[in-house]
Structures are given as C-alpha cells and as structure tokens.
Amino acid sequence: MTNAQLIYWGLTLVKVLLVFMVILTAVAYYGLAERRFSAFMQDRLGPNRCGPQGLIQPLADGIKFFFKEDVIPNHVDKTLYILAPVLTVVPAFVTFAVVPFGTSVKVLGNDMQLQIADFNIGILYILGIVSLGVYGVAIGGWASRNKYSLMGGLRASAQMISYELAMGLSIIGVLMVYETLSLRGMVEAQNAYISWAPFIPKWGFIVQPLGCIIFIIAAFAETNRVPFDVPEAEAEIVAGYHLEYSSMKFALFMMGEYSNMVTSAAVMTTLFFGGYLFPCVWVNNWIMSQHGAVAALMFIGIFTVKAGFFAFLFIWVRWTLPRFRYDRVMQIGWRVLLPLALLNIVLTGLYYLIKWSLVMKG
C-alpha cells in the first residue's frame, strides 16, 4: 500500500471516528434538551443539578445505566433478547454515513469530503438501512416473551411497513426534480434558483411541497415519536417492546431512537432544505471562495442550525400533540399518505411531460 493510500485510509478512519463521536454526543445532549424543553413547556424544572444548568446530566445518566444491574429474565430467548438492542442502534448510526454536512477541506494535501461515503445511490442506501431498524424492535418484542412487548413489536412492524411506503414514494418526486440518487448531488442541485421565479432557491420544500410534508410525517412515524408512538404506548401496553429491558440494553434502545431522530433531521435538511447551503446562491459561492477550513466551518454551521431546528421539531410535536389511536395511525398511513404520495408522483410527472412537450414544440 502506497503512502497516498495510507494517508487516504487514515483520514477516512479519523473522519468516521469524529462523526461517530459527534453523533454520540448529539444523541446524549438531545435527551437532555428534550427533558429541558419539556420542562419549560410544562412550566416546571428539568434536570439542572449535574453541572451548570445540568450540562453533565447525560454523563451521569450514562454512568447510571452502565452500573445498573443487568437483569435478564428467565423466560426470555437470551440470544435474540441480547441481539435486539444492537440491531436497533447500529442501523441508526450507520445511516448517517451518506449525509453530506459540508463541501470539502484539504488535509495533508488531500481533499477530504465532509461526508463519510458519497454513494451514487445514497438515498437507496438510507431507505435500505432504515428498514433494518424495525428488526431490532420486532425481535426485542418477540424475544421478551411478554404479551405487551410482543404487541409493541407487532405494532412497530405494521407501522414501519405502512409509512415506509409513503416515505419512499415521497422521495421519488425529489429524484425526478434533481435527477440523481446521490445526496451530495441533490444538495448541489439545490444551489440554484427556480427558472420561473428568480431569487427563490430551488430547495426541495419549494419544488416538492407535498412530498416534503409527507416525508416529515412519515419520519415521525418511522422514529416511533408522538403522535405515532403506539409501539410503546404507556397507557395501553405499559412500555411496549422494551418492557423487559434494563441497564445498558434499555439505554441502547433509547440511543437508537434518538440517533434515528438526529439522522432523520439531517436527511430532511439534505433533501428538502438545501443541506449545508445558504438560501442565496451568491452567498454560497462566496463561502466556497473562502479558505477551505473557513468555508467548511461555515457550511457545517449552516447544516447544524437547520438540522437542529428539525431535531427540536420532534420535541415540540411530542409535547404538543396527543397520541393517535392505533387504527387511526394505520388509516393515516394507507388511506391518506400513500394516495397523496402517488398523487405527488403523477403531478410531478405531468408537469415535466408538459414542460418537455413545450420545449420540443418551441
């Protein structure tokens, strides 16, 4: 292996570790943010004892989970019971691999993309990996051999199938507009203005408003968040699929849920809100003309602010809306979102058909 290859793989390994640590930290403090925001919304105090304003609370929670007694009930299927939390958290972390959070920066004479892997089928990778997450939930519910856990796992499976269809179909309109499956390609395509409306950025939520709404609703359902948290509805099935779990196994389920929300916020930002781009094309071009490290930090800052807003949206909705009844959740998925997603594809196709027909006649 040549020195250039060693440097490349070394930088890639460093990038993977840095992104992993950033996501892990974001997940830890996302839990603290939810507890603090929920306390504010309910006019009460959240965790504020560990460190200034409770900033060391995530570390205290991690230590607590690590040292708690790890109880494995005698009636469970031990192999699947232990495997389930791992199958939940691993897909949640690896999904972020194809999300671009900046352009590139030169390190040791090499252009390092601010993205772990730039697949030309990145969006298919996301859909494929996301669909694996439900196996951990379903296996956890089955392996627990508890009727409430089993019911939670079955609910999660049905919900995943229902809303994954709508989510996948909502993205097709975006693919038709940007003509690429690469997430970086989609972001670069959004660094432009709409042809019929100068000074309006060609962002996904502008050219595909219906697809954007469907995707956001489906993302809430895919992450099992209120008002779609029927797999763990406390008032109905106690705690659902993770009822029999404790210690770090329970913590892994929680990490999987919060990392899924972080990744969902990042994907929403990438597909529909310009990714790491500013709304003005000339501002983006000016940032790109700056020194590599400066430009990278500015793009990362823009991406973080956007993704942070959608991460906050998950918290806001949870503490604002009540949980839907299970049959309503299924009806929304099959009778509302799925037909609307198909309609969005048809309307987008008709638009481009008429546009190309006019171009050919002209």
MOJODA-V961313 format. One record per run of one state. SS is the DSSP state (a for helix, b for strand, c for the rest). FROM is the first residue (numbers start at 0). LEN is the number of residues. If there is no record, write none. Layout:
ss={SS,SS}
from={FROM,FROM}
len={LEN,LEN}
This chain:
ss={c,a,c,a,c,a,c,a,c,b,c,b,c,a,c,a,c,a,c,b,c,b,c,a,c,a,c,a,c,a,c,a,c,a,c,a,c,a,c,a,c}
from={0,2,41,51,54,56,67,77,98,103,107,109,113,121,143,146,178,182,189,192,194,196,201,203,207,208,222,229,232,233,237,239,242,246,272,280,288,291,318,325,361}
len={2,39,10,3,2,11,10,21,5,4,2,4,8,22,3,32,4,7,3,2,2,5,2,4,1,14,7,3,1,4,2,3,4,26,8,8,3,27,7,36,1}
